[in-house]
Amino acid sequence: AQTVTQSQPEMSVQEAETVTLSCTYDTSESDYYLFWYKQPPSRQMILVIRQEAYKQQNATENRFSVNFQKAAKSFSLKISDSQLGDAAMYFCAYRTSGTYKYIFGTGTRLKVLA
Amino acid sequence: DVKVTQSSRYLVKRTGEKVFLECVQDMDHENMFWYRQDPGLGLRLIYFSYDVKMKEKGDIPEGYSVSREKKERFSLILESASTNQTSMYLCASETDRGRDTGELFFGEGSRLTVL
């Protein structure tokens, strides 16, 4: 069975600094997708970034980028130039291609300090 | 913008009561999900529906049932609420293409307390 592990329950970062959130996963599948979702306090969860396993190039969305290490089964999220609005719960998620089921990690709460 | 609306943000119910949580999406999405979110456990899938009247059990379906009579509406039912069902419940939807895009659209959540 697939698993997703987020080993950092909570992280803090100074405004304008860079922070990296860790995620590891386990799967025997070769075709899958990885995601980072953001859940701001009392607001809806939204997709931040996604990575297709077959792509070697790391995905980037503005200040958000990932470090995808397929052999190590690692998928970390880097947030550059952190802003107060980045404060949220971040969930790493996995999905085998062609299936409907997502596997979510336990989340990392990110605090941004002014 | 896609909108997923959950009928109640906060509910307080008594043990043994029947509870209905409703979710409506306005983008004609085929797939709809109910998740339960608990601290330290992440999101766990309760039920999934890929079409009207079609449903599949997720990881923790015990004590829950669902109904999807119309494409836009997906209801979660607790037949007899228990205190261990106190939790945050999240509804989500996606297009059928979403299986390869990963773009789940979530509601704001329904926080249920069972006394």
Interface residues (C-beta under 8 A of the other chain):
Chain A: V4 P9 Y33 F35 Y37 S42 R43 Q44 M45 I46 L47 R50 F91 A93 R95 S97 G98 T99 Y100 K101 Y102 F104 G105 T106 G107
Chain B: V4 N31 Y35 G40 L41 G42 L43 R44 L45 F48 Y50 E56 G58 L90 A92 R99 D100 T101 G102 E103 L104 F105 F106 G107 E108 G109
